[in-house]
Structure formats: C-alpha cells, structure tokens
Amino acid sequence: MHVAIVTTYPPGKGTLNEYAYHFVRALRTKEEINRISLLVDVLPDGASYPSPSQEMGLAELDITPCWQFNDPRNAWRIVQAVRQVQPDVVLFNIQFASFGDKKVPVTLGLMAPWLVKVADYPSMVLLHNIMETVDLRNAGYASNAAIEWVMRTAGAITTRMLLNADLVALTIPKYVEIIRAKYRAKNVLLAPHGSFEDNPPMPTFEPPPGPRQIMAFGKFGTYKRIEIMVGALRILEARGYTNLEVVIAGSDSPNAKGYLEEMRARYADAPNLRFTGYVAEEDVPRIFQSATVTVFPYTSTTGSSGVLHQAGSYGCAVALPNIGDFAEVITEEGYVGEFFEPNDPESLADAIAALLDDDERRKAMGLRNYRASCGLPIADVLDWYLLHFGAIIEQHNRRRARQQLNSERTQPIQDLATPASRTQV
C-alpha cells in the first residue's frame, strides 16, 4: 500500500510535526505499507528536508514540499502533488490552523481533503481539534464576540467540507459525539492519540543534579503562555523555595511569531528563566528527563495533547490546567496530574509546590503516567488505520467500478443516436 500524508514534519516547525515524526516512524515498520509520500510544507529561507534513510524492512519514504503556511493556493498545490505521487490513499494530519492564521488561506486550505476525493483518490482526515470545543478568545484566534461568531460560522462550514472526505478520525470520544450529533455524520470515527514510544525504557524518576527544572514544552504564544510560569516562580521564591529554574523548551507558535523574543526581553532580569529554542527530535528525551515538574501553561486547549503523551513516556510528574480536554484524556487513558486554575499563578505555584514537597508523590505520579503511556503505543493505533485505509480503498474501487459500469451502459445509446442524427442532416 502506498500512503501519502499531508502534514508538517521535522525539521519543519509547524504544529503537529512531532506527532507526524512518530506516526511515520511507526508506519514505516508495517508490512502492509511499501511506500510513504510526505506532502509537507515548504521550509523557510531556502532550507531543505534531509534525504530520508532507506533501510531494509522499512517502507520507502519520500518527501515532497508542496504547500506553505498562509498560501491560499495550498489546496490546489496539494492536489497537484497527490497526482504526481499517485498514492493508494491520502491521509491529512491536520488541525484547523494547520494551513494558516488568516481566514481565507485557512478555509481554502481545509478544502484539500474534499478536492483530493473529487480528484478520485481515497482521502482520510486525522483532525486533532474541532471548532466546537476551542475557546477562540483564550486561544488567541478571536478578539471579540463578533469575530468569534464569524469564526464559528466559518468553522461549521469548513467542518462540513472536511466531512466530505471518506473518513474523519478524531482523537477524543467527546469530539466524535459532538460531530456525529451536530452534523449527523456517519463517517466519523475515534482514533486514539497513542504514545510516541513503543517500548519506552523504565525511567529513573530522578532528575539530574543541579537546579530543579520546571519545564514547559511546545509552541508558545497563543494558548500556551509563559507569563503564568514566571509568576509562579516568583511566588515560590517568595515562599522560600530555592534552586529552581524555569525552562521554556520550544519555539513560537506559527500564529504568534515573535512571542518568545518578547518574553525574553520582558523577563531579562530573571536569571533562572531559560529558553532552549526549537528542540530537535534527538534532544527531546534529555529535555523531559531533566525536568522535575512538567507544566502545561495553557489558557485553553485545542485538542488531545501530544506533549502529555511524551511526558508520560519519560515518567514525568505534570501540572495540568483544570480544563476540559486534559480531563478527557486523563479519564480515557489513565494519566494523572496536579491541577491548577488557568491564568492563576498562585494556583500554579501551589501545584508545583505539592510536587516539590513530596518526592514520593512526584515519583508515583511519574510511574503512573509512564504506565499509561505504555498502554496504547502509536504502533498499535496504526493497525486501526491500516484497517480503515483498506476499507476506504475498497469502497473507492467499488465506486469507480459502478461509474465505469454506468458509463458502459450509456455508451450504446449514444452510439445508436449518432447515425440517426447524421441521417437527419
């Protein structure tokens, strides 16, 4: 089977690039797959993707940069790339903001799954968030009620377009229920997020010597904000806690360019605040393993958290905001965390202190999160995808056969009509 995947991918820094890396890594090991074509975003400043390694026992991998963030032509460019690589099935690994932060390119880009299907290729969408559950104002996408209404209306229209794909997979059960009920969709299914590591080694649960690191990981500036972490750090220091370091591991969200540089300037007087910049995939284990507490400084959430699954695989104790999607993931997949109220530095300081003060509790939380991450590795989730890839390819072939049969049935009528029309002339 030849699968094309429309996605971001390292060293690209777009949203969902880490998920795509682990998804593709696991998919290449499946014997049903002989080729994977990645249809990725064009890297800035003339940079290029490294040539993929081709190893025995792994599916062939090729990378085609064919779309750009905020380019209104993305849907057309993606369809052209699909026609070039000729896959058996096309998977879109996306969320609502994957193709831009402006309304026109976002909407036009999200037409791509539908247009791929119209172009006669089986298409499946892995959608990591839905508009109905995103707090648009806190997430930085809408500044007032009027803009929010416009965006939700556009979001509903766009969702209907996405539902024109053969299948739409959602990562949280609540999302499936909402979309099925609101849009009466019958082609929506649950696809668990899955943990990134198949058999992660047992962590030591002991951070390295040096300052106790309070770490946040991801792309910052929209709904992931570091101000609350700096506020919590200052509260903890005022309470007498010492030897602490706040580590901001990651880069700006594509929707908030310049945010971290602004924060670096604002908090230049904080010697124990460290910015790592973009974290390469090979450095991710060290970042998580060095953290005493991993914090999720979110004002809202836009879907299942890949960072939570990563933190679990490295046995991290976590401080989580008391908002919906995290509770959903924890209930469904067995993760635990110390909760705090969003936008409340005092509440976050209390959550961090609870883990700093009780080492046994911190280790027990890390162990439980590690076990939760081992429960459903992404390689197992991919078996589900393979079943549905096969089903929609078969469905597509039946549809094509019916069209061919109908065409053959109408052809004799056309052939008979032609001589008669000539006689009349």
C-alpha positions as CSV (number, residue, x, y, z in Angstrom):
1,M,0.0,0.0,0.0
2,H,1.3,3.5,-0.9
3,V,0.1,6.2,1.5
4,A,0.5,9.9,1.0
5,I,0.4,12.0,4.2
6,V,-0.3,15.8,4.1
7,T,1.4,17.1,7.2
8,T,4.2,19.2,8.8
9,Y,7.4,17.2,9.5
10,P,10.7,17.9,11.2
11,P,12.8,19.9,10.7
12,G,9.8,22.0,9.8
13,K,8.4,23.7,13.0
14,G,4.7,23.7,12.2
15,T,2.1,22.3,14.6
16,L,1.9,18.5,14.7
17,N,5.4,18.0,13.3
18,E,6.4,15.8,16.3
19,Y,3.3,13.7,16.0
20,A,3.9,13.2,12.3
21,Y,7.5,12.1,13.0
22,H,6.5,9.3,15.4
23,F,3.4,8.4,13.2
24,V,5.6,8.0,10.1
25,R,8.4,6.2,12.0
26,A,5.9,3.6,13.2
27,L,4.0,3.3,9.9
28,R,7.2,2.5,8.0
29,T,7.6,-0.7,10.0
30,K,4.1,-2.1,8.9
31,E,4.5,-4.8,6.4
32,E,1.3,-3.7,4.6
33,I,3.0,-0.4,3.7
34,N,5.5,-0.4,0.9
35,R,5.8,3.4,0.3
36,I,5.0,6.6,2.2
37,S,5.0,10.0,0.4
38,L,5.0,13.0,2.8
39,L,3.4,16.1,1.3
40,V,4.9,18.7,3.6
41,D,5.2,22.5,4.0
42,V,8.0,24.4,2.3
43,L,10.8,25.3,4.7
44,P,11.7,28.9,5.2
45,D,14.8,30.6,3.9
46,G,15.5,28.1,1.2
47,A,16.1,25.3,3.8
48,S,15.5,21.7,2.6
49,Y,14.5,18.4,4.2
50,P,17.2,15.9,4.7
51,S,17.1,12.8,2.4
52,P,15.1,10.1,4.3
53,S,17.0,7.0,5.3
54,Q,16.1,3.9,3.2
55,E,16.6,0.8,5.3
56,M,15.8,-2.9,4.9
57,G,12.5,-3.8,6.5
58,L,11.1,-0.2,6.4
59,A,8.7,1.2,3.8
60,E,10.2,3.6,1.2
61,L,9.9,7.2,2.3
62,D,9.9,10.3,0.0
63,I,9.3,13.9,0.9
64,T,7.6,16.5,-1.4
65,P,7.4,20.1,-0.1
66,C,4.2,21.4,-1.8
67,W,2.4,23.9,0.4
68,Q,3.1,26.9,2.6
69,F,1.6,28.4,5.7
70,N,-0.9,31.2,4.7
71,D,-0.8,30.4,1.0
72,P,-4.3,30.5,-0.4
73,R,-3.3,28.1,-3.2
74,N,-2.5,25.2,-0.8
75,A,-5.5,23.0,-1.7
76,W,-4.6,23.2,-5.4
77,R,-0.9,22.6,-4.8
78,I,-1.7,19.6,-2.6
79,V,-4.0,18.1,-5.3
80,Q,-1.2,18.5,-7.9
81,A,1.3,16.8,-5.6
82,V,-1.1,13.9,-5.0
83,R,-1.5,13.5,-8.7
84,Q,2.3,13.5,-9.1
85,V,2.9,10.7,-6.5
86,Q,-0.2,8.6,-7.3
87,P,-0.9,7.1,-3.8
88,D,-3.5,4.5,-3.0
89,V,-4.8,6.6,-0.1
90,V,-4.2,10.1,1.2
91,L,-4.2,11.0,5.0
92,F,-4.3,14.5,6.2
93,N,-2.7,15.0,9.7
94,I,-4.1,18.4,10.5
95,Q,-5.9,20.8,12.8
96,F,-8.0,23.9,12.0
97,A,-4.9,26.2,12.0
98,S,-2.6,23.9,10.0
99,F,-2.7,25.9,6.8
100,G,-2.6,29.4,8.2
101,D,-3.6,32.0,10.7
102,K,-5.7,34.1,8.3
103,K,-9.3,33.2,7.5
104,V,-9.0,32.9,3.7
105,P,-6.0,30.6,3.5
106,V,-7.3,28.6,6.4
107,T,-10.6,27.9,4.8
108,L,-9.2,27.3,1.3
109,G,-6.5,25.0,2.7
110,L,-9.0,22.9,4.5
111,M,-10.8,22.2,1.2
112,A,-7.9,20.0,0.2
113,P,-9.3,16.7,1.6
114,W,-12.6,17.2,-0.3
115,L,-10.7,18.2,-3.5
116,V,-8.4,15.2,-3.2
117,K,-11.5,12.9,-3.1
118,V,-13.0,14.8,-6.1
119,A,-9.7,14.1,-7.9
120,D,-10.5,10.4,-7.4
121,Y,-8.2,9.5,-4.5
122,P,-9.4,7.9,-1.3
123,S,-9.0,10.5,1.5
124,M,-8.9,10.3,5.3
125,V,-8.6,13.2,7.8
126,L,-6.9,12.9,11.2
127,L,-8.4,16.0,12.8
128,H,-6.7,16.9,16.1
129,N,-9.2,19.5,17.2
130,I,-12.8,20.7,16.5
131,M,-14.1,24.2,16.4
132,E,-16.9,23.5,18.8
133,T,-14.6,22.9,21.8
134,V,-11.9,25.6,21.1
135,D,-12.0,28.7,23.3
136,L,-11.3,31.0,20.4
137,R,-10.6,34.1,22.6
138,N,-8.2,32.4,25.1
139,A,-6.5,30.6,22.2
140,G,-5.8,33.9,20.5
141,Y,-7.9,33.4,17.4
142,A,-10.7,35.9,18.2
143,S,-10.5,39.2,20.0
144,N,-14.2,39.9,20.4
145,A,-17.7,38.3,20.2
146,A,-18.3,39.4,16.6
147,I,-15.1,37.9,15.3
148,E,-15.8,34.7,17.4
149,W,-19.3,34.4,15.8
150,V,-17.8,34.8,12.3
151,M,-15.1,32.2,13.0
152,R,-17.5,29.7,14.5
153,T,-19.8,30.0,11.5
154,A,-16.9,29.6,9.1
155,G,-15.7,26.7,11.2
156,A,-19.1,24.9,10.8
157,I,-18.9,25.4,7.1
158,T,-15.3,24.2,7.0
159,T,-16.2,21.2,9.1
160,R,-18.9,20.2,6.6
161,M,-16.2,20.4,3.9
162,L,-13.8,18.2,5.9
163,L,-16.6,15.6,6.3
164,N,-16.7,15.2,2.6
165,A,-13.6,13.1,3.0
166,D,-14.1,9.3,3.0
167,L,-13.3,9.2,6.7
168,V,-12.6,11.7,9.5
169,A,-10.8,10.4,12.6
170,L,-10.9,12.3,15.9
171,T,-8.7,11.8,18.9
172,I,-11.2,12.3,21.8
173,P,-14.5,10.4,22.3
174,K,-16.3,13.6,23.1
175,Y,-15.3,15.1,19.8
176,V,-16.8,12.1,18.0
177,E,-20.1,12.5,19.9
178,I,-20.3,16.3,19.1
179,I,-19.6,15.9,15.4
180,R,-22.0,13.0,14.9
181,A,-24.8,14.8,16.7
182,K,-24.3,18.3,15.2
183,Y,-23.6,17.3,11.6
184,R,-25.3,13.8,11.5
185,A,-22.0,12.5,10.2
186,K,-21.7,8.8,9.7
187,N,-18.0,8.8,8.5
188,V,-16.5,10.0,11.9
189,L,-14.5,7.6,14.0
190,L,-12.4,7.6,17.1
191,A,-8.6,7.3,16.6
192,P,-6.8,7.4,20.0
193,H,-3.7,9.6,20.0
194,G,-1.3,6.9,21.1
195,S,2.0,7.2,22.9
196,F,5.1,8.0,20.8
197,E,7.4,5.3,22.1
198,D,6.6,1.6,21.5
199,N,8.5,0.3,24.5
200,P,9.9,3.2,26.4
201,P,12.6,2.3,28.9
202,M,11.7,2.5,32.5
203,P,12.6,6.0,33.8
204,T,14.7,6.5,36.9
205,F,12.3,9.2,38.1
206,E,15.3,11.1,39.4
207,P,16.2,14.4,37.8
208,P,19.9,15.1,37.2
209,P,22.0,17.2,39.7
210,G,21.6,20.9,39.5
211,P,18.6,23.3,39.7
212,R,15.2,21.7,39.9
213,Q,13.8,22.3,36.5
214,I,10.1,23.4,36.0
215,M,9.7,22.8,32.3
216,A,7.1,23.6,29.6
217,F,7.4,22.1,26.1
218,G,5.8,23.1,22.8
219,K,4.9,26.0,20.6
220,F,4.1,29.2,22.6
221,G,2.2,32.4,22.2
222,T,-1.4,31.6,21.5
223,Y,-3.0,29.4,24.2
224,K,0.4,28.3,25.6
225,R,1.7,31.3,27.7
226,I,4.8,31.5,29.9
227,E,3.7,34.6,32.0
228,I,1.9,32.3,34.4
229,M,5.1,30.2,34.9
230,V,7.2,33.3,35.7
231,G,4.6,34.5,38.1
232,A,4.5,31.1,39.8
233,L,8.3,31.1,40.0
234,R,8.4,34.4,41.8
235,I,5.7,33.3,44.2
236,L,7.6,30.1,45.0
237,E,10.8,32.1,45.6
238,A,8.9,34.5,47.9
239,R,7.8,31.4,49.9
240,G,11.4,30.4,50.3
241,Y,11.9,27.8,47.6
242,T,15.4,27.9,46.1
243,N,17.5,26.2,43.4
244,L,14.6,26.5,40.8
245,E,14.9,27.0,37.1
246,V,12.0,27.6,34.6
247,V,12.8,26.0,31.2
248,I,10.8,27.0,28.2
249,A,11.5,24.3,25.6
250,G,10.3,25.1,22.2
251,S,9.6,27.9,19.8
252,D,6.9,30.3,18.8
253,S,3.5,29.1,17.5
254,P,3.2,29.9,13.8
255,N,0.2,32.0,14.9
256,A,2.3,34.1,17.3
257,K,5.7,34.9,15.8
258,G,8.0,36.9,18.0
259,Y,6.2,36.0,21.2
260,L,9.2,34.3,22.9
261,E,11.6,37.0,21.9
262,E,9.2,39.5,23.5
263,M,9.1,37.3,26.7
264,R,12.9,37.1,26.7
265,A,13.1,40.9,26.7
266,R,10.4,41.3,29.3
267,Y,11.9,38.9,31.8
268,A,15.6,39.7,31.1
269,D,16.0,40.3,34.8
270,A,15.1,36.7,35.7
271,P,18.4,34.7,35.8
272,N,16.7,31.4,36.4
273,L,14.5,31.6,33.3
274,R,16.0,29.7,30.3
275,F,14.8,29.5,26.7
276,T,16.1,26.4,24.8
277,G,14.7,27.4,21.3
278,Y,13.5,24.7,19.0
279,V,14.1,21.3,20.3
280,A,15.4,18.8,17.8
281,E,13.9,15.3,18.0
282,E,17.1,13.7,19.3
283,D,17.2,16.2,22.2
284,V,13.6,15.6,23.4
285,P,14.4,12.8,25.8
286,R,17.0,14.9,27.6
287,I,14.6,17.8,28.0
288,F,11.9,15.7,29.6
289,Q,14.2,13.6,31.7
290,S,15.8,16.7,33.2
291,A,12.5,18.1,34.4
292,T,11.5,17.8,38.0
293,V,8.0,19.0,37.0
294,T,6.5,19.4,33.6
295,V,4.0,22.2,33.4
296,F,1.2,22.8,30.8
297,P,0.7,26.6,31.0
298,Y,-2.4,26.6,28.8
299,T,-5.2,29.1,28.9
300,S,-7.3,26.7,26.8
301,T,-6.8,23.6,24.8
302,T,-7.3,22.8,21.1
303,G,-7.2,19.0,21.2
304,S,-5.5,16.0,22.6
305,S,-2.1,16.8,23.9
306,G,0.9,15.1,22.3
307,V,3.1,16.7,24.9
308,L,1.2,14.9,27.7
309,H,1.8,11.6,26.0
310,Q,5.5,12.5,25.6
311,A,5.7,13.5,29.3
312,G,4.2,10.2,30.2
313,S,6.6,8.1,28.2
314,Y,9.5,9.8,30.1
315,G,7.9,9.3,33.5
316,C,7.2,13.0,34.2
317,A,5.1,14.4,37.0
318,V,2.9,17.0,35.5
319,A,1.0,20.2,36.5
320,L,-2.2,20.5,34.3
321,P,-4.7,23.3,33.9
322,N,-8.2,22.4,35.1
323,I,-9.8,22.5,31.6
324,G,-11.8,20.0,29.6
325,D,-9.6,18.2,27.1
326,F,-7.0,17.3,29.7
327,A,-9.6,15.8,32.0
328,E,-10.9,13.9,29.0
329,V,-7.5,12.4,28.2
330,I,-6.8,11.6,31.8
331,T,-10.2,9.8,32.2
332,E,-9.8,7.8,29.0
333,E,-6.1,6.9,29.1
334,G,-5.1,6.8,32.8
335,Y,-2.8,9.8,33.2
336,V,-2.7,11.8,36.4
337,G,-1.5,15.3,37.3
338,E,-1.6,18.1,39.8
339,F,-4.3,20.5,38.7
340,F,-4.2,24.3,38.7
341,E,-6.6,27.0,37.6
342,P,-5.7,28.6,34.2
343,N,-4.3,32.1,34.3
344,D,-3.7,31.9,38.1
345,P,0.0,32.0,39.1
346,E,-0.9,31.4,42.7
347,S,-2.7,28.2,41.8
348,L,0.1,27.0,39.6
349,A,2.6,27.7,42.4
350,D,0.5,25.5,44.7
351,A,0.5,22.7,42.2
352,I,4.3,22.9,41.6
353,A,4.9,23.1,45.4
354,A,2.8,20.0,46.0
355,L,5.2,18.0,43.8
356,L,8.4,19.7,45.0
357,D,7.5,19.0,48.6
358,D,6.6,15.3,48.2
359,D,9.2,13.4,46.3
360,E,7.3,10.1,46.7
361,R,4.2,11.6,45.3
362,R,6.1,13.0,42.4
363,K,7.7,9.6,41.6
364,A,4.4,7.8,41.9
365,M,2.7,10.2,39.5
366,G,5.6,9.7,37.1
367,L,5.3,6.0,37.3
368,R,1.6,6.0,36.7
369,N,2.0,8.3,33.7
370,Y,4.7,6.1,32.3
371,R,2.4,3.1,32.6
372,A,-0.4,5.0,30.9
373,S,1.9,5.9,28.0
374,C,2.8,2.2,27.6
375,G,-0.9,1.2,27.4
376,L,-1.5,2.2,23.8
377,P,1.6,2.9,21.7
378,I,1.2,4.6,18.4
379,A,2.3,1.4,16.6
380,D,-0.9,-0.3,17.9
381,V,-3.1,2.6,16.9
382,L,-1.7,2.3,13.3
383,D,-3.2,-1.2,13.0
384,W,-6.6,0.6,13.2
385,Y,-5.5,3.0,10.5
386,L,-4.5,0.2,8.2
387,L,-7.9,-1.5,8.5
388,H,-9.6,1.7,7.6
389,F,-7.2,2.5,4.8
390,G,-8.1,-0.9,3.3
391,A,-11.8,-0.2,3.7
392,I,-11.9,3.2,2.0
393,I,-9.6,1.9,-0.8
394,E,-12.1,-0.9,-1.4
395,Q,-15.0,1.5,-1.2
396,H,-13.3,3.7,-3.7
397,N,-12.7,0.8,-6.1
398,R,-16.4,-0.2,-5.9
399,R,-17.4,3.4,-6.6
400,R,-15.1,3.6,-9.6
401,A,-16.5,0.2,-10.9
402,R,-20.1,1.5,-10.6
403,Q,-19.1,4.6,-12.5
404,Q,-17.4,2.5,-15.2
405,L,-20.5,0.3,-15.5
406,N,-22.9,3.2,-15.8
407,S,-20.6,4.7,-18.4
408,E,-20.7,1.4,-20.4
409,R,-24.5,1.2,-20.1
410,T,-25.0,4.7,-21.6
411,Q,-22.4,4.2,-24.4
412,P,-24.7,2.0,-26.7
413,I,-27.4,4.6,-26.5
414,Q,-25.0,7.3,-27.6
415,D,-23.7,5.1,-30.4
416,L,-27.2,4.5,-31.7
417,A,-28.1,8.1,-31.6
418,T,-25.1,9.2,-33.7
419,P,-26.1,7.6,-37.1
420,A,-29.7,8.8,-36.7
421,S,-28.6,12.4,-36.2
422,R,-26.4,12.1,-39.3
423,T,-29.3,10.8,-41.4
424,Q,-31.5,13.7,-40.4
425,V,-28.8,16.1,-41.5
